[in-house]
Amino acid sequence: MGSYLGYNGLMSTAHERAVARYNAKTYTEVKLRLRKEDADNLKQHLAGRSANGFINDAIREKIEREAREDQRLN
């Protein structure tokens, strides 16, 4: 499988623009503020895993849990 990186490990300008267009079309960036102690606890809990993936999983789990609770109450 080929790599999109050139021999020097840098993306071409055209590729950078394509990636930026894809990201703008596909994702929404959200700024997150944490208290320092919460950020430290998160870093320790992640143990090398992606913070982005962890936060996305936590959001999905919370939404699913609340949807189940709403169904149970109705």
CYANA upper distance limits for C-alpha pairs under 8 A (distance plus 0.5 A):
  4 TYR  CA     11 MET  CA      7.36
  5 LEU  CA      9 GLY  CA      5.58
  5 LEU  CA     10 LEU  CA      5.96
  5 LEU  CA     11 MET  CA      5.68
  5 LEU  CA     12 SER  CA      8.35
  6 GLY  CA     10 LEU  CA      6.06
  6 GLY  CA     11 MET  CA      6.69
  6 GLY  CA     12 SER  CA      8.00
 11 MET  CA     15 HIS  CA      6.56
 11 MET  CA     16 GLU  CA      6.69
 12 SER  CA     16 GLU  CA      6.71
 13 THR  CA     17 ARG  CA      6.75
 14 ALA  CA     18 ALA  CA      6.73
 15 HIS  CA     19 VAL  CA      6.60
 16 GLU  CA     20 ALA  CA      6.63
 17 ARG  CA     21 ARG  CA      6.65
 18 ALA  CA     22 TYR  CA      6.67
 19 VAL  CA     23 ASN  CA      6.56
 20 ALA  CA     24 ALA  CA      6.57
 21 ARG  CA     25 LYS  CA      6.65
 22 TYR  CA     26 THR  CA      6.45
 23 ASN  CA     27 TYR  CA      5.96
 24 ALA  CA     28 THR  CA      7.69
 34 LEU  CA     38 ASP  CA      6.46
 34 LEU  CA     39 ALA  CA      6.23
 35 ARG  CA     39 ALA  CA      6.68
 36 LYS  CA     40 ASP  CA      6.62
 37 GLU  CA     41 ASN  CA      6.65
 38 ASP  CA     42 LEU  CA      6.59
 39 ALA  CA     43 LYS  CA      6.66
 40 ASP  CA     44 GLN  CA      6.81
 41 ASN  CA     45 HIS  CA      6.61
 42 LEU  CA     46 LEU  CA      6.56
 43 LYS  CA     47 ALA  CA      7.25
 43 LYS  CA     51 ALA  CA      8.43
 46 LEU  CA     50 SER  CA      7.55
 46 LEU  CA     51 ALA  CA      7.31
 46 LEU  CA     54 PHE  CA      8.16
 49 ARG  CA     53 GLY  CA      8.30
 49 ARG  CA     54 PHE  CA      8.01
 50 SER  CA     54 PHE  CA      6.66
 51 ALA  CA     55 ILE  CA      6.53
 52 ASN  CA     56 ASN  CA      6.63
 53 GLY  CA     57 ASP  CA      6.59
 54 PHE  CA     58 ALA  CA      6.65
 55 ILE  CA     59 ILE  CA      6.66
 56 ASN  CA     60 ARG  CA      6.76
 57 ASP  CA     61 GLU  CA      6.60
 58 ALA  CA     62 LYS  CA      6.63
 59 ILE  CA     63 ILE  CA      6.71
 60 ARG  CA     64 GLU  CA      6.64
 61 GLU  CA     65 ARG  CA      6.51
 62 LYS  CA     66 GLU  CA      6.61
 63 ILE  CA     67 ALA  CA      6.63
 64 GLU  CA     68 ARG  CA      6.74
 65 ARG  CA     69 GLU  CA      6.76
 66 GLU  CA     70 ASP  CA      6.59
 67 ALA  CA     71 GLN  CA      6.71
 68 ARG  CA     72 ARG  CA      6.68
 69 GLU  CA     73 LEU  CA      6.73
 70 ASP  CA     74 ASN  CA      6.74
